[in-house]
Amino acid sequence: MRSLERHRDVAAYALGVLNEAEAFRFEDHLMECPRCAAEVTEFGPVTRQLMLYRRSTPRFVHPMAQPGPQLLNRLLESVATRHRARRRRTLYAVAASVVFAFAGPTAAIMASDDGGGSARIVQATDARSGVWAQVTTEDELYGSQVELKVKDAAGPRACHLVAVGRDGSEETVTSWHAADHDAREDTMTGATAMHSDEIVRYEVRTSGGEHLVTLKPR
């Protein structure tokens, strides 16, 4: 595959339509091409919207069918719920800072009251690989919205965040390209069809299958 053709495969790779061999060749190219790595990241929002459409469309509906008003309503409701939850967490954070300021060295645990939709945070560092990662998961109607923060100084390499379900199923949440020997924190967002209580652990892996770090929600 020529270099120009590899550049053109960015969208196909981000949307997961390349076969295994083509995806493997593209990931080799991705490790040496910052332009394609940036474009793959830019496709994240599009991929998540297509996932929403896929999960909200019955299997018997033709794939080219247009989404109806109910899908739009569910999307708007999901966005509104997430925004309300974020505003609540901001208010609780401000309130907690006031408590800490006046109460001295005390600890407070505060959660949002949006019906169990509060974010769950887990972080871990792997002693062997040296990779640190933090995953923030928030339940949505379709599954979970996931934010990943990672520090990996052993790049360049293409990596994935994989959610492992209690039934053993796996789903790639997001992918990215670790920069060349750059230990600064990277932040990515992704989504999974599994809810947080269905996920037993998260794993950060390279495109070649090497395990970098495991995060286990409590």
N, CA, C and O of each residue as an XYZ file, in Angstrom:
872
protein
N       0.845     -1.197      0.000
C       0.000      0.000      0.000
C       0.878      1.244      0.000
O       1.763      1.385      0.845
N       0.629      2.160     -0.965
C       1.435      3.364     -1.054
C       1.070      4.334      0.062
O       0.001      4.234      0.664
N       1.994      5.297      0.336
C       1.792      6.226      1.444
C       0.518      7.032      1.273
O      -0.213      7.243      2.241
N       0.230      7.497      0.027
C      -0.965      8.298     -0.216
C      -2.222      7.511      0.107
O      -3.176      8.053      0.665
N      -2.224      6.212     -0.248
C      -3.387      5.376      0.044
C      -3.554      5.180      1.544
O      -4.678      5.096      2.038
N      -2.453      5.107      2.262
C      -2.538      4.979      3.723
C      -3.203      6.216      4.323
O      -4.044      6.103      5.215
N      -2.819      7.407      3.827
C      -3.449      8.633      4.323
C      -4.961      8.596      4.112
O      -5.725      9.052      4.963
N      -5.384      8.051      2.975
C      -6.807      8.022      2.654
C      -7.580      7.029      3.520
O      -8.809      7.072      3.564
N      -6.872      6.141      4.205
C      -7.534      5.121      5.025
C      -7.849      5.607      6.435
O      -8.336      4.822      7.250
N      -7.588      6.876      6.751
C      -7.819      7.386      8.102
C      -9.273      7.188      8.520
O      -9.546      6.651      9.593
N     -10.202      7.622      7.674
C     -11.615      7.529      8.027
C     -12.059      6.078      8.187
O     -12.777      5.739      9.128
N     -11.623      5.222      7.254
C     -12.005      3.810      7.325
C     -11.480      3.160      8.599
O     -12.167      2.344      9.214
N     -10.258      3.523      8.993
C      -9.688      2.957     10.223
C     -10.443      3.457     11.450
O     -10.781      2.676     12.339
N     -10.709      4.770     11.495
C     -11.398      5.353     12.655
C     -12.796      4.776     12.821
O     -13.279      4.627     13.943
N     -13.454      4.446     11.694
C     -14.810      3.910     11.758
C     -14.838      2.400     11.887
O     -15.909      1.804     11.997
N     -13.651      1.766     11.874
C     -13.568      0.331     12.113
C     -14.015     -0.531     10.957
O     -14.493     -1.645     11.173
N     -13.872     -0.043      9.719
C     -14.339     -0.825      8.566
C     -13.199     -1.508      7.818
O     -13.450     -2.235      6.857
N     -11.953     -1.292      8.236
C     -10.840     -2.006      7.621
C     -10.805     -3.436      8.145
O     -11.171     -3.697      9.292
N     -10.359     -4.369      7.289
C     -10.195     -5.724      7.798
C      -8.947     -5.793      8.667
O      -8.199     -4.819      8.757
N      -8.715     -6.933      9.306
C      -7.642     -7.039     10.289
C      -6.271     -6.750      9.685
O      -5.460     -6.048     10.290
N      -6.011     -7.289      8.495
C      -4.706     -7.085      7.854
C      -4.497     -5.623      7.477
O      -3.416     -5.071      7.686
N      -5.538     -4.995      6.918
C      -5.434     -3.581      6.531
C      -5.254     -2.695      7.753
O      -4.478     -1.740      7.722
N      -5.978     -3.012      8.840
C      -5.849     -2.229     10.071
C      -4.449     -2.346     10.643
O      -3.897     -1.366     11.142
N      -3.869     -3.542     10.575
C      -2.509     -3.748     11.090
C      -1.508     -2.923     10.294
O      -0.623     -2.290     10.870
N      -1.646     -2.929      8.962
C      -0.721     -2.139      8.133
C      -0.894     -0.638      8.388
O       0.080      0.114      8.413
N      -2.153     -0.216      8.578
C      -2.383      1.209      8.821
C      -1.795      1.626     10.163
O      -1.262      2.730     10.275
N      -1.877      0.767     11.194
C      -1.321      1.110     12.501
C       0.197      1.240     12.434
O       0.774      2.060     13.148
N       0.853      0.444     11.587
C       2.286      0.634     11.367
C       2.560      2.024     10.798
O       3.493      2.709     11.216
N       1.732      2.422      9.843
C       1.866      3.759      9.260
C       1.559      4.842     10.290
O       2.200      5.893     10.303
N       0.570      4.579     11.157
C       0.134      5.557     12.152
C       1.265      5.920     13.109
O       1.348      7.061     13.564
N       2.134      4.963     13.418
C       3.232      5.201     14.350
C       4.242      6.201     13.803
O       5.011      6.785     14.566
N       4.248      6.404     12.488
C       5.232      7.290     11.867
C       4.592      8.519     11.222
O       5.275      9.300     10.559
N       3.284      8.692     11.413
C       2.607      9.782     10.720
C       1.764     10.605     11.703
O       0.616     10.248     11.967
N       2.306     11.693     12.246
C       1.540     12.542     13.173
C       0.264     13.102     12.548
O      -0.737     13.295     13.238
N       0.302     13.360     11.252
C      -0.882     13.904     10.573
C      -2.054     12.933     10.668
O      -3.163     13.339     11.017
N      -1.827     11.663     10.364
C      -2.901     10.670     10.430
C      -3.335     10.425     11.871
O      -4.521     10.221     12.132
N      -2.378     10.444     12.818
C      -2.720     10.247     14.228
C      -3.681     11.335     14.696
O      -4.641     11.057     15.414
N      -3.417     12.578     14.284
C      -4.298     13.687     14.663
C      -5.670     13.538     14.011
O      -6.687     13.822     14.643
N      -5.709     13.097     12.755
C      -6.984     12.952     12.065
C      -7.815     11.821     12.660
O      -9.040     11.927     12.724
N      -7.166     10.733     13.099
C      -7.901      9.642     13.751
C      -8.592     10.153     15.013
O      -9.742      9.807     15.285
N      -7.871     10.987     15.789
C      -8.466     11.561     16.997
C      -9.657     12.447     16.667
O     -10.652     12.452     17.391
N      -9.557     13.197     15.573
C     -10.645     14.100     15.183
C     -11.911     13.342     14.791
O     -13.008     13.898     14.852
N     -11.770     12.081     14.391
C     -12.936     11.289     14.008
C     -13.687     10.748     15.216
O     -14.749     10.146     15.061
N     -13.144     10.956     16.441
C     -13.783     10.424     17.638
C     -15.241     10.815     17.785
O     -16.076      9.930     17.975
N     -15.603     12.120     17.706
C     -17.013     12.503     17.859
C     -17.926     11.864     16.819
O     -19.050     11.474     17.137
N     -17.444     11.751     15.561
C     -18.256     11.130     14.517
C     -18.514      9.663     14.845
O     -19.632      9.169     14.699
N     -17.454      8.969     15.296
C     -17.588      7.550     15.640
C     -18.605      7.364     16.758
O     -19.418      6.441     16.707
N     -18.567      8.235     17.772
C     -19.502      8.110     18.890
C     -20.944      8.356     18.450
O     -21.855      7.675     18.922
N     -21.166      9.325     17.546
C     -22.522      9.584     17.071
C     -23.055      8.406     16.258
O     -24.233      8.063     16.356
N     -22.179      7.785     15.449
C     -22.607      6.612     14.694
C     -22.925      5.452     15.628
O     -23.837      4.670     15.360
N     -22.175      5.334     16.727
C     -22.470      4.288     17.703
C     -23.844      4.518     18.326
O     -24.618      3.580     18.513
N     -24.137      5.786     18.647
C     -25.453      6.112     19.193
C     -26.565      5.717     18.222
O     -27.574      5.140     18.630
N     -26.382      6.026     16.955
C     -27.383      5.701     15.944
C     -27.542      4.191     15.816
O     -28.657      3.677     15.728
N     -26.402      3.480     15.808
C     -26.457      2.027     15.669
C     -27.179      1.390     16.843
O     -28.005      0.497     16.654
N     -26.871      1.846     18.069
C     -27.497      1.249     19.246
C     -28.982      1.600     19.345
O     -29.749      0.880     19.984
N     -29.387      2.703     18.717
C     -30.778      3.145     18.827
C     -31.626      2.692     17.641
O     -32.815      3.006     17.579
N     -31.032      1.957     16.701
C     -31.747      1.514     15.507
C     -31.979      0.015     15.555
O     -31.010     -0.737     15.660
N     -33.224     -0.457     15.482
C     -33.488     -1.904     15.477
C     -32.771     -2.587     14.325
O     -32.532     -1.972     13.285
N     -32.427     -3.857     14.505
C     -31.660     -4.593     13.497
C     -32.404     -4.726     12.173
O     -31.773     -4.823     11.120
N     -33.750     -4.731     12.210
C     -34.501     -4.938     10.971
C     -34.619     -3.667     10.148
O     -35.124     -3.713      9.026
N     -34.164     -2.523     10.678
C     -34.233     -1.274      9.927
C     -33.063     -1.200      8.955
O     -31.926     -1.514      9.305
N     -33.361     -0.780      7.730
C     -32.313     -0.667      6.725
C     -31.239      0.293      7.216
O     -31.575      1.340      7.769
N     -29.927     -0.032      7.032
C     -28.855      0.819      7.572
C     -28.838      2.224      7.024
O     -28.235      3.105      7.638
N     -29.488      2.479      5.868
C     -29.499      3.826      5.296
C     -30.738      4.605      5.728
O     -30.950      5.731      5.280
N     -31.562      4.008      6.599
C     -32.764      4.713      7.060
C     -32.377      5.948      7.851
O     -31.348      5.968      8.526
N     -33.209      6.979      7.763
C     -32.944      8.233      8.470
C     -33.391      8.117      9.925
O     -34.436      7.522     10.190
N     -32.627      8.672     10.884
C     -33.045      8.632     12.288
C     -34.318      9.451     12.493
O     -34.452     10.546     11.948
N     -35.241      8.920     13.272
C     -36.507      9.582     13.529
C     -36.424     10.577     14.659
O     -35.367     10.726     15.271
N     -37.515     11.265     14.953
C     -37.521     12.296     16.004
C     -37.256     11.736     17.387
O     -36.698     12.436     18.231
N     -37.648     10.466     17.650
C     -37.424      9.901     18.968
C     -35.934      9.747     19.250
O     -35.492      9.964     20.379
N     -35.156      9.375     18.232
C     -33.710      9.279     18.416
C     -33.139     10.645     18.761
O     -32.295     10.761     19.650
N     -33.599     11.693     18.054
C     -33.125     13.043     18.350
C     -33.494     13.432     19.776
O     -32.687     14.027     20.491
N     -34.713     13.097     20.188
C     -35.123     13.422     21.550
C     -34.246     12.730     22.578
O     -33.874     13.331     23.586
N     -33.910     11.457     22.327
C     -33.062     10.723     23.268
C     -31.657     11.316     23.317
O     -31.054     11.411     24.386
N     -31.141     11.712     22.157
C     -29.818     12.347     22.125
C     -29.829     13.653     22.912
O     -28.923     13.922     23.701
N     -30.870     14.467     22.688
C     -30.958     15.749     23.387
C     -31.116     15.528     24.888
O     -30.528     16.249     25.693
N     -31.909     14.535     25.256
C     -32.098     14.234     26.676
C     -30.791     13.782     27.314
O     -30.467     14.166     28.438
N     -30.035     12.949     26.570
C     -28.752     12.474     27.094
C     -27.782     13.622     27.312
O     -27.100     13.685     28.335
N     -27.722     14.540     26.332
C     -26.822     15.690     26.453
C     -27.251     16.577     27.606
O     -26.413     17.037     28.382
N     -28.563     16.824     27.727
C     -29.055     17.688     28.804
C     -28.762     17.083     30.169
O     -28.367     17.793     31.094
N     -28.955     15.762     30.297
C     -28.681     15.090     31.567
C     -27.211     15.215     31.935
O     -26.870     15.491     33.085
N     -26.333     15.009     30.941
C     -24.894     15.107     31.206
C     -24.504     16.515     31.627
O     -23.683     16.696     32.526
N     -25.103     17.523     30.969
C     -24.782     18.904     31.332
C     -25.262     19.227     32.744
O     -24.568     19.903     33.504
N     -26.468     18.734     33.095
C     -26.960     18.982     34.447
C     -26.061     18.331     35.492
O     -25.782     18.912     36.541
N     -25.612     17.110     35.187
C     -24.737     16.402     36.126
C     -23.425     17.148     36.311
O     -22.916     17.244     37.427
N     -22.875     17.678     35.220
C     -21.610     18.410     35.318
C     -21.776     19.683     36.131
O     -20.899     20.051     36.913
N     -22.938     20.371     35.935
C     -23.167     21.584     36.728
C     -23.280     21.248     38.213
O     -22.771     21.984     39.059
N     -23.951     20.129     38.531
C     -24.069     19.729     39.930
C     -22.700     19.434     40.526
O     -22.397     19.846     41.645
N     -21.864     18.705     39.756
C     -20.543     18.370     40.290
C     -19.719     19.626     40.524
O     -18.941     19.693     41.476
N     -19.887     20.635     39.648
C     -19.165     21.891     39.844
C     -19.622     22.577     41.127
O     -18.793     23.066     41.895
N     -20.939     22.619     41.369
C     -21.460     23.236     42.589
C     -20.988     22.486     43.823
O     -20.643     23.108     44.827
N     -20.967     21.145     43.765
C     -20.507     20.355     44.905
C     -19.020     20.584     45.168
O     -18.571     20.602     46.314
N     -18.265     20.758     44.075
C     -16.834     21.006     44.251
C     -16.604     22.339     44.956
O     -15.741     22.450     45.826
N     -17.397     23.367     44.567
C     -17.283     24.671     45.222
C     -17.672     24.552     46.695
O     -16.986     25.079     47.571
N     -18.784     23.852     46.960
C     -19.225     23.673     48.340
C     -18.182     22.924     49.152
O     -17.927     23.262     50.309
N     -17.580     21.908     48.547
C     -16.565     21.129     49.264
C     -15.357     21.980     49.595
O     -14.765     21.829     50.664
N     -14.978     22.884     48.680
C     -13.826     23.735     48.946
C     -14.102     24.665     50.131
O     -13.200     24.961     50.915
N     -15.357     25.125     50.259
C     -15.720     25.975     51.393
C     -15.649     25.180     52.688
O     -15.151     25.670     53.702
N     -16.163     23.919     52.647
C     -16.107     23.066     53.828
C     -14.668     22.840     54.270
O     -14.354     22.941     55.456
N     -13.791     22.534     53.311
C     -12.392     22.297     53.638
C     -11.734     23.541     54.228
O     -10.893     23.454     55.123
N     -12.139     24.708     53.704
C     -11.523     25.942     54.167
C     -11.865     26.244     55.621
O     -11.037     26.782     56.356
N     -13.094     25.897     56.044
C     -13.535     26.237     57.391
C     -13.450     25.071     58.368
O     -13.435     25.282     59.581
N     -13.395     23.856     57.859
C     -13.430     22.701     58.762
C     -12.050     22.125     59.035
O     -11.936     21.194     59.832
N     -11.016     22.630     58.419
C      -9.673     22.110     58.671
C      -9.451     20.774     57.995
O     -10.048     20.506     56.952
N      -8.590     19.915     58.572
C      -8.225     18.649     57.923
C      -9.291     17.578     58.075
O      -9.067     16.564     58.736
N     -10.458     17.798     57.463
C     -11.519     16.794     57.460
C     -11.750     16.329     56.042
O     -11.338     16.995     55.092
N     -12.406     15.190     55.890
C     -12.669     14.632     54.563
C     -14.152     14.623     54.314
O     -14.935     14.367     55.229
N     -14.556     14.901     53.080
C     -15.970     14.879     52.711
C     -16.127     14.141     51.411
O     -15.315     14.302     50.500
N     -17.166     13.328     51.311
C     -17.485     12.620     50.087
C     -18.825     13.136     49.608
O     -19.819     13.062     50.330
N     -18.858     13.662     48.382
C     -20.081     14.245     47.869
C     -20.358     13.639     46.507
O     -19.439     13.501     45.701
N     -21.586     13.279     46.234
C     -21.973     12.667     44.971
C     -23.126     13.442     44.377
O     -23.836     14.153     45.088
N     -23.318     13.307     43.071
C     -24.423     14.000     42.427
C     -25.715     13.274     42.722
O     -25.710     12.093     43.070
N     -26.843     13.993     42.581
C     -28.142     13.423     42.893
C     -28.965     13.187     41.641
O     -30.189     13.319     41.667
N     -28.295     12.834     40.529
C     -29.008     12.671     39.265
C     -29.420     11.234     39.010
O     -29.527     10.810     37.859
N     -29.655     10.472     40.089
C     -30.210      9.136     39.915
C     -29.179      8.100     39.576
O     -29.475      7.190     38.801
N     -27.976      8.186     40.117
C     -26.986      7.138     39.887
C     -26.104      7.393     38.687
O     -25.335      6.513     38.300
N     -26.188      8.588     38.071
C     -25.399      8.855     36.888
C     -24.079      9.528     37.186
O     -23.450     10.062     36.272
N     -23.634      9.522     38.434
C     -22.397     10.190     38.783
C     -21.208      9.462     38.172
O     -21.259      8.257     37.924
N     -20.145     10.207     37.934
C     -18.969      9.642     37.288
C     -18.212      8.725     38.243
O     -18.169      8.963     39.450
N     -17.616      7.674     37.682
C     -16.766      6.767     38.438
C     -15.337      6.917     37.914
O     -15.095      6.897     36.707
N     -14.402      7.068     38.845
C     -13.011      7.332     38.469
C     -12.119      6.238     39.027
O     -12.232      5.868     40.195
N     -11.229      5.722     38.185
C     -10.253      4.726     38.619
C      -8.924      5.041     37.928
O      -8.901      5.438     36.763
N      -7.823      4.862     38.652
C      -6.509      5.100     38.061
C      -5.532      4.036     38.529
O      -5.726      3.401     39.565
N      -4.472      3.852     37.740
C      -3.476      2.833     38.071
C      -2.186      3.120     37.315
O      -2.183      3.771     36.270
N      -1.082      2.612     37.878
C       0.228      2.683     37.230
C       0.794      1.275     37.162
O       0.801      0.556     38.161
N       1.270      0.878     35.990
C       1.862     -0.443     35.830
C       3.364     -0.362     36.110
O       4.082      0.412     35.477
N       3.824     -1.162     37.054
C       5.232     -1.103     37.457
C       6.167     -1.541     36.333
O       7.290     -1.047     36.233
N       5.711     -2.464     35.488
C       6.579     -2.967     34.427
C       6.688     -1.977     33.264
O       7.789     -1.647     32.824
N       5.538     -1.505     32.769
C       5.547     -0.618     31.597
C       5.784      0.842     31.961
O       6.236      1.630     31.129
N       5.473      1.208     33.227
C       5.591      2.596     33.648
C       4.451      3.475     33.180
O       4.495      4.691     33.370
N       3.431      2.889     32.571
C       2.300      3.662     32.046
C       1.302      3.951     33.169
O       0.916      3.050     33.914
N       0.895      5.203     33.280
C      -0.150      5.624     34.220
C      -1.390      5.961     33.418
O      -1.305      6.544     32.337
N      -2.545      5.590     33.956
C      -3.799      5.907     33.273
C      -4.901      6.174     34.288
O      -4.895      5.638     35.397
N      -5.834      7.005     33.887
C      -7.021      7.291     34.699
C      -8.244      7.248     33.794
O      -8.264      7.871     32.733
N      -9.258      6.510     34.220
C     -10.489      6.378     33.448
C     -11.645      6.955     34.257
O     -11.838      6.607     35.422
N     -12.410      7.845     33.623
C     -13.626      8.396     34.215
C     -14.806      7.910     33.387
O     -14.882      8.178     32.187
N     -15.729      7.194     34.031
C     -16.872      6.598     33.341
C     -18.169      7.217     33.842
O     -18.375      7.367     35.047
N     -19.039      7.574     32.904
C     -20.344      8.131     33.256
C     -21.414      7.426     32.437
O     -21.349      7.412     31.208
N     -22.396      6.843     33.110
C     -23.455      6.106     32.429
C     -24.325      7.024     31.581
O     -24.660      8.139     31.982
N     -24.684      6.524     30.395
C     -25.605      7.206     29.502
C     -26.701      6.221     29.102
O     -26.663      5.055     29.496
N     -27.677      6.684     28.322
C     -28.756      5.808     27.886
C     -28.234      4.661     27.035
O     -28.721      3.536     27.141
N     -27.242      4.940     26.191
C     -26.737      3.929     25.269
C     -25.682      3.025     25.881
O     -25.392      1.966     25.325
N     -25.093      3.414     27.021
C     -23.991      2.660     27.609
C     -23.195      3.551     28.544
O     -23.702      3.971     29.584
N     -21.939      3.847     28.180
C     -21.084      4.685     29.026
C     -20.275      5.648     28.176
O     -19.805      5.308     27.090
N     -20.124      6.857     28.695
C     -19.192      7.839     28.148
C     -17.906      7.728     28.947
O     -17.948      7.696     30.177
N     -16.773      7.669     28.282
C     -15.503      7.399     28.956
C     -14.485      8.481     28.612
O     -14.325      8.860     27.452
N     -13.801      8.968     29.645
C     -12.666      9.876     29.448
C     -11.410      9.165     29.928
O     -11.380      8.626     31.035
N     -10.390      9.164     29.111
C      -9.122      8.518     29.454
C      -8.011      9.557     29.519
O      -7.855     10.372     28.610
N      -7.242      9.520     30.604
C      -6.018     10.291     30.713
C      -4.875      9.299     30.855
O      -4.969      8.350     31.632
N      -3.800      9.510     30.113
C      -2.710      8.530     30.113
C      -1.365      9.234     29.962
O      -1.244     10.233     29.253
N      -0.351      8.683     30.650
C       1.022      9.139     30.517
C       1.858      7.940     30.084
O       1.933      6.933     30.788
N       2.480      8.062     28.922
C       3.239      6.955     28.346
C       4.487      7.519     27.683
O       4.415      8.112     26.607
N       5.625      7.331     28.328
C       6.876      7.901     27.823
C       7.618      6.966     26.890
O       8.722      7.282     26.448
N       7.028      5.813     26.581
C       7.739      4.807     25.790
C       7.320      4.805     24.328
O       7.578      3.833     23.619
N       6.676      5.878     23.859
C       6.247      5.936     22.468
C       7.432      6.092     21.524
O       8.572      6.171     21.980
N       7.188      6.136     20.231
C       5.861      6.195     19.609
C       5.228      4.811     19.458
O       5.914      3.834     19.160
N       3.910      4.741     19.668
C       3.174      3.510     19.434
C       1.675      3.795     19.444
O       1.197      4.716     20.107
N       0.955      2.976     18.688
C      -0.501      3.078     18.650
C      -1.080      2.237     19.776
O      -0.633      1.115     20.012
N      -2.083      2.784     20.479
C      -2.636      2.112     21.650
C      -4.162      2.130     21.615
O      -4.784      2.904     20.887
N      -4.748      1.236     22.442
C      -6.199      1.153     22.569
C      -6.569      1.082     24.042
O      -5.806      0.566     24.858
N      -7.736      1.599     24.375
C      -8.352      1.351     25.678
C      -9.476      0.354     25.446
O     -10.377      0.603     24.645
N      -9.425     -0.776     26.148
C     -10.400     -1.851     25.966
C     -11.207     -2.023     27.250
O     -10.639     -2.116     28.338
N     -12.529     -2.064     27.121
C     -13.405     -2.365     28.249
C     -13.718     -3.860     28.224
O     -14.125     -4.395     27.192
N     -13.528     -4.530     29.359
C     -13.786     -5.969     29.470
C     -15.017     -6.171     30.346
O     -15.039     -5.745     31.501
N     -16.039     -6.819     29.800
C     -17.287     -7.025     30.519
C     -17.227     -8.201     31.478
O     -16.312     -9.022     31.422
N     -18.204     -8.268     32.347
C     -18.269     -9.370     33.313
C     -18.478    -10.712     32.627
O     -18.141    -11.757     33.183
N     -19.036    -10.685     31.410
C     -19.240    -11.918     30.666
C     -18.047    -12.281     29.786
O     -18.109    -13.237     29.013
N     -16.953    -11.509     29.904
C     -15.752    -11.779     29.124
C     -15.692    -11.062     27.789
O     -14.669    -11.124     27.107
N     -16.755    -10.387     27.402
C     -16.754     -9.656     26.137
C     -15.833     -8.442     26.226
O     -15.606     -7.898     27.307
N     -15.310     -8.030     25.080
C     -14.398     -6.888     25.014
C     -14.892     -5.885     23.983
O     -15.483     -6.246     22.965
N     -14.630     -4.612     24.278
C     -15.016     -3.549     23.353
C     -13.963     -2.446     23.405
O     -13.609     -1.968     24.483
N     -13.469     -2.049     22.242
C     -12.500     -0.955     22.179
C     -13.218      0.371     22.410
O     -14.159      0.716     21.694
N     -12.763      1.102     23.414
C     -13.412      2.356     23.795
C     -12.854      3.525     22.993
O     -13.606      4.356     22.485
N     -11.539      3.581     22.884
C     -10.890      4.658     22.130
C      -9.485      4.204     21.745
O      -8.962      3.240     22.304
N      -8.892      4.889     20.808
C      -7.525      4.586     20.385
C      -6.769      5.886     20.171
O      -7.381      6.930     19.947
N      -5.461      5.834     20.236
C      -4.639      7.028     20.097
C      -3.223      6.615     19.725
O      -2.897      5.430     19.657
N      -2.404      7.607     19.491
C      -1.013      7.380     19.113
C      -0.115      8.073     20.128
O      -0.080      9.302     20.190
N       0.608      7.297     20.919
C       1.529      7.868     21.902
C       2.709      8.522     21.181
O       3.315      7.927     20.289
N       3.022      9.749     21.581
C       4.099     10.489     20.927
C       5.469      9.908     21.295
O       5.588      9.075     22.194
N       6.475     10.359     20.592
C       7.830      9.840     20.760
C       8.430     10.319     22.082
O       8.760     11.496     22.227
N       8.571      9.398     23.050
C       9.201      9.672     24.349
C       8.638     10.947     24.989
O       9.386     11.822     25.426
N       7.330     11.028     25.034
C       6.651     12.191     25.598
C       5.839     11.736     26.819
O       4.843     11.028     26.677
N       6.269     12.146     28.011
C       5.616     11.699     29.248
C       4.485     12.629     29.680
O       3.930     12.460     30.765
N       4.141     13.600     28.850
C       3.048     14.497     29.224
C       1.706     13.770     29.150
O       1.568     12.768     28.447
N       0.728     14.285     29.881
C      -0.587     13.653     29.960
C      -1.385     13.887     28.685
O      -1.495     15.017     28.209
N      -1.938     12.814     28.137
C      -2.850     12.889     26.999
C      -4.260     12.596     27.493
O      -4.451     11.788     28.402
N      -5.236     13.250     26.895
C      -6.632     13.032     27.263
C      -7.431     12.686     26.018
O      -7.380     13.403     25.018
N      -8.172     11.583     26.082
C      -9.031     11.138     24.996
C     -10.420     10.833     25.540
O     -10.578     10.543     26.726
N     -11.418     10.899     24.680
C     -12.767     10.497     25.072
C     -13.226      9.372     24.158
O     -12.780      9.258     23.016
N     -14.116      8.552     24.674
C     -14.656      7.443     23.902
C     -15.991      7.020     24.465
O     -16.547      7.682     25.342
N     -16.501      5.917     23.959
C     -17.800      5.430     24.412
C     -17.849      3.918     24.276
O     -17.137      3.331     23.461
N     -18.694      3.298     25.082
C     -18.905      1.863     25.016
C     -20.381      1.569     25.210
O     -21.081      2.329     25.878
N     -20.860      0.483     24.638
C     -22.254      0.096     24.773
C     -22.535     -0.527     26.135
O     -23.696     -0.738     26.486
N     -21.479     -0.827     26.915
C     -21.663     -1.400     28.242
C     -21.830     -0.298     29.282
O     -21.189      0.748     29.190
N     -22.691     -0.531     30.271
C     -22.805      0.384     31.401
C     -21.697      0.070     32.409
O     -21.086     -0.997     32.362
N     -21.450      1.010     33.313
C     -20.315      0.885     34.219
C     -20.395     -0.363     35.093
O     -19.366     -0.962     35.406
N     -21.618     -0.767     35.497
C     -21.730     -1.944     36.353
C     -21.548     -3.252     35.585
O     -21.509     -4.325     36.188
N     -21.435     -3.167     34.255
C     -21.182     -4.345     33.433
C     -19.705     -4.518     33.104
O     -19.310     -5.522     32.511
N     -18.888     -3.537     33.491
C     -17.462     -3.544     33.149
C     -16.652     -3.994     34.360
O     -16.740     -3.393     35.431
N     -15.864     -5.054     34.187
C     -15.068     -5.575     35.292
C     -13.679     -4.940     35.328
O     -13.066     -4.853     36.392
N     -13.177     -4.493     34.163
C     -11.876     -3.828     34.140
C     -11.664     -3.130     32.795
O     -12.346     -3.412     31.810
N     -10.703     -2.216     32.787
C     -10.221     -1.573     31.567
C      -8.770     -1.978     31.364
O      -8.027     -2.136     32.333
N      -8.362     -2.147     30.109
C      -6.974     -2.470     29.803
C      -6.461     -1.533     28.717
O      -7.129     -1.300     27.709
N      -5.259     -1.000     28.943
C      -4.565     -0.230     27.911
C      -3.600     -1.182     27.227
O      -2.755     -1.800     27.875
N      -3.734     -1.295     25.915
C      -2.898     -2.217     25.135
C      -2.336     -1.496     23.922
O      -2.895     -0.502     23.459
N      -1.224     -2.008     23.417
C      -0.705     -1.513     22.142
C      -1.485     -2.175     21.017
O      -2.235     -3.127     21.236
N      -1.296     -1.654     19.806
C      -1.982     -2.244     18.654
C      -1.505     -3.665     18.391
O      -2.203     -4.451     17.749
N      -0.317     -3.995     18.886
C       0.202     -5.344     18.722
C      -0.240     -6.300     19.812
O       0.144     -7.470     19.791
N      -1.038     -5.836     20.765
C      -1.556     -6.701     21.809
C      -0.781     -6.675     23.112
O      -1.132     -7.396     24.045
N       0.273     -5.856     23.202
C       1.051     -5.792     24.446
C       0.247     -5.086     25.535
O      -0.302     -4.007     25.314
N       0.184     -5.703     26.705
C      -0.546     -5.130     27.835
C       0.302     -4.052     28.504
O       1.476     -4.275     28.799
N      -0.307     -2.859     28.749
C       0.425     -1.745     29.349
C      -0.038     -1.449     30.775
O       0.793     -1.214     31.653
N      -1.339     -1.456     31.018
C      -1.842     -1.199     32.375
C      -3.287     -1.659     32.467
O      -4.039     -1.581     31.496
N      -3.671     -2.141     33.655
C      -5.051     -2.572     33.915
C      -5.663     -1.681     34.995
O      -5.019     -1.368     35.997
N      -6.920     -1.277     34.773
C      -7.644     -0.455     35.737
C      -8.915     -1.204     36.132
O      -9.727     -1.552     35.274
N      -9.085     -1.447     37.416
C     -10.225     -2.216     37.918
C     -11.122     -1.324     38.766
O     -10.740     -0.934     39.870
N     -12.324     -0.994     38.257
C     -13.272     -0.204     39.066
C     -13.667     -0.975     40.314
O     -13.755     -2.203     40.288
N     -13.904     -0.259     41.404
C     -14.327     -0.909     42.634
C     -15.826     -1.150     42.624
O     -16.371     -1.693     43.585
